[in-house]
Amino acid sequence: MSEDVSLFGLTGKKVLIIGGGQGMGEASAKFLSRAGCDVALVDLVAERAETVAAMVTANGRQAHVIVGDVLDDAQIPRIVAEAEQKLGGIDLMVSIVGAAAWGSLMDTTAAVWDQQMGLNLRYFFLVAQATAASMMQRGKGGAIVGIASVDGQRASPMRGAYGAAKAGLISLVQTMAVEWAPNQIRVNAIAPGHIVTPRLYDTPQRVEAYGKSLIPLRKRGTPDDIGKAALFLLSDLAAYVNGTTLDVDGGLLAANLFPRGLPGNNG
Ligand SMILES: NC(=O)c1ccc[n+]([C@@H]2O[C@H](COP(=O)([O-])OP(=O)(O)OC[C@H]3O[C@@H](n4cnc5c(N)ncnc54)[C@H](O)[C@@H]3O)[C@@H](O)[C@H]2O)c1
């Protein structure tokens, strides 16, 4: 590899990627392996993780596939222990899994609320807790990144439960950063804006027009934009960055515009 990656300080580091089978997780695997990391990829779908593992191997680093469901509490200790054993210790972790349910607050049932908290906040707490415990036991410090959203930082009409869960993740990351700092474990979040991932939430034409009209950079982001931010936050370049949320949104939050104007009674 011809790139000079020494600035990142990641050569030989071991990274656990939760949801590493596509999109932002795949992009994180790409940049982290190019910077010298060995990678453990956790995903529900084995074929996805295996495809990404082949790319990591082609980048000259070790790749391990762990099939599992992080929404199943009972699997989390097994997933983290398997990563620890296959990698030979965990230095870094990035957790991608999450998704928004669409609907006004008035239409949000208790079941939807619980599903959104589970998918966007609860599992992250449990996975980060188990990973940090492994890092503490090893005694070499570490770094953790969670994926929040711009929706966690302002009103989130029609995605209220999701926004509340992501706001919770931002708060949780701050507390983890403070409680785990004595162990030299840094914890940060990335807040993506509108990113073109394999799971688009709207028709491409409509989203394209929206992107052009409201995002200051006049384009939606890519999974690579998030992978690069994860690389930065997990690297030595961010050695003094702890407890922060990095907006990767083309200026969306700075512009402070609502996606479809102010909501009506039905959101
Ligand atoms: N796309 C956007 O515009 C946008 C904006 C803001 C925030 N986000 C956040 O970005 C993150 C990534 O979103 P995405 O659409 O790229 O992800 P995704 O749905 O494509 O999932 C990434 C990977 O995680 C795996 N996965 C899903 N559930 C899992 C589980 N329970 N256990 C193990 N693996 C599982 C999937 O198989 C997939 O390979 C989410 O947290 C989302 O809330 C996305």
The ligand as an SDF file (V2000), in Angstrom:
LIG
                    3D

 44 48  0  0  0  0  0  0  0  0999 V2000
  -28.7560    7.0630    6.1680 N   0  0  0  0  0  0  0  0  0  0  0  0
  -28.9220    8.2070    6.7620 C   0  0  0  0  0  0  0  0  0  0  0  0
  -29.2160    9.2090    6.1290 O   0  0  0  0  0  0  0  0  0  0  0  0
  -28.6960    8.3270    8.2550 C   0  0  0  0  0  0  0  0  0  0  0  0
  -28.7710    9.5900    8.8400 C   0  0  0  0  0  0  0  0  0  0  0  0
  -28.5170    9.7130   10.1920 C   0  0  0  0  0  0  0  0  0  0  0  0
  -28.1850    8.5950   10.9360 C   0  0  0  0  0  0  0  0  0  0  0  0
  -28.1460    7.3790   10.3400 N   0  0  0  0  0  0  0  0  0  0  0  0
  -27.7590    6.2420   11.1700 C   0  0  0  0  0  0  0  0  0  0  0  0
  -26.7110    5.5660   10.5130 O   0  0  0  0  0  0  0  0  0  0  0  0
  -26.6840    4.2170   10.9570 C   0  0  0  0  0  0  0  0  0  0  0  0
  -26.4950    3.3020    9.7790 C   0  0  0  0  0  0  0  0  0  0  0  0
  -27.6420    3.2880    9.0090 O   0  0  0  0  0  0  0  0  0  0  0  0
  -27.6790    2.3970    7.7010 P   0  0  0  0  0  0  0  0  0  0  0  0
  -28.9840    2.5920    7.0290 O   0  0  0  0  0  0  0  0  0  0  0  0
  -26.4440    2.6210    6.8810 O   0  0  0  0  0  0  0  0  0  0  0  0
  -27.5590    0.9250    8.3310 O   0  0  0  0  0  0  0  0  0  0  0  0
  -28.0680   -0.4870    7.7460 P   0  0  0  0  0  0  0  0  0  0  0  0
  -29.5120   -0.6780    8.0470 O   0  0  0  0  0  0  0  0  0  0  0  0
  -27.6430   -0.6200    6.3250 O   0  0  0  0  0  0  0  0  0  0  0  0
  -27.2980   -1.5020    8.6900 O   0  0  0  0  0  0  0  0  0  0  0  0
  -25.8980   -1.6780    8.6180 C   0  0  0  0  0  0  0  0  0  0  0  0
  -25.6180   -3.1550    8.8150 C   0  0  0  0  0  0  0  0  0  0  0  0
  -26.0670   -3.5670   10.1140 O   0  0  0  0  0  0  0  0  0  0  0  0
  -26.6120   -4.8700   10.0320 C   0  0  0  0  0  0  0  0  0  0  0  0
  -27.5660   -5.0650   11.1370 N   0  0  0  0  0  0  0  0  0  0  0  0
  -28.8290   -4.5660   11.2120 C   0  0  0  0  0  0  0  0  0  0  0  0
  -29.4080   -4.9580   12.3760 N   0  0  0  0  0  0  0  0  0  0  0  0
  -28.4860   -5.7060   13.0330 C   0  0  0  0  0  0  0  0  0  0  0  0
  -28.5050   -6.4100   14.2720 C   0  0  0  0  0  0  0  0  0  0  0  0
  -29.5970   -6.4070   15.0630 N   0  0  0  0  0  0  0  0  0  0  0  0
  -27.3840   -7.0820   14.6640 N   0  0  0  0  0  0  0  0  0  0  0  0
  -26.2840   -7.1090   13.8720 C   0  0  0  0  0  0  0  0  0  0  0  0
  -26.2240   -6.4690   12.6670 N   0  0  0  0  0  0  0  0  0  0  0  0
  -27.3150   -5.7830   12.2500 C   0  0  0  0  0  0  0  0  0  0  0  0
  -27.2710   -4.9080    8.6680 C   0  0  0  0  0  0  0  0  0  0  0  0
  -27.3990   -6.2570    8.1800 O   0  0  0  0  0  0  0  0  0  0  0  0
  -26.3280   -4.0730    7.8140 C   0  0  0  0  0  0  0  0  0  0  0  0
  -25.3590   -4.8530    7.1310 O   0  0  0  0  0  0  0  0  0  0  0  0
  -27.9430    4.0030   11.7870 C   0  0  0  0  0  0  0  0  0  0  0  0
  -27.6000    4.0720   13.1600 O   0  0  0  0  0  0  0  0  0  0  0  0
  -28.8140    5.1840   11.3910 C   0  0  0  0  0  0  0  0  0  0  0  0
  -29.7190    5.5450   12.3980 O   0  0  0  0  0  0  0  0  0  0  0  0
  -28.3980    7.2080    9.0250 C   0  0  0  0  0  0  0  0  0  0  0  0
  1  2  1  0
  2  3  2  0
  2  4  1  0
  4  5  1  0
  4 44  2  0
  5  6  2  0
  6  7  1  0
  7  8  2  0
  8  9  1  0
  8 44  1  0
  9 10  1  0
  9 42  1  0
 10 11  1  0
 11 12  1  0
 11 40  1  0
 12 13  1  0
 13 14  1  0
 14 15  2  0
 14 16  1  0
 14 17  1  0
 17 18  1  0
 18 19  2  0
 18 20  1  0
 18 21  1  0
 21 22  1  0
 22 23  1  0
 23 24  1  0
 23 38  1  0
 24 25  1  0
 25 26  1  0
 25 36  1  0
 26 27  1  0
 26 35  1  0
 27 28  2  0
 28 29  1  0
 29 30  1  0
 29 35  2  0
 30 31  1  0
 30 32  2  0
 32 33  1  0
 33 34  2  0
 34 35  1  0
 36 37  1  0
 36 38  1  0
 38 39  1  0
 40 41  1  0
 40 42  1  0
 42 43  1  0
M  CHG  2   8   1  16  -1
M  END
$$$$
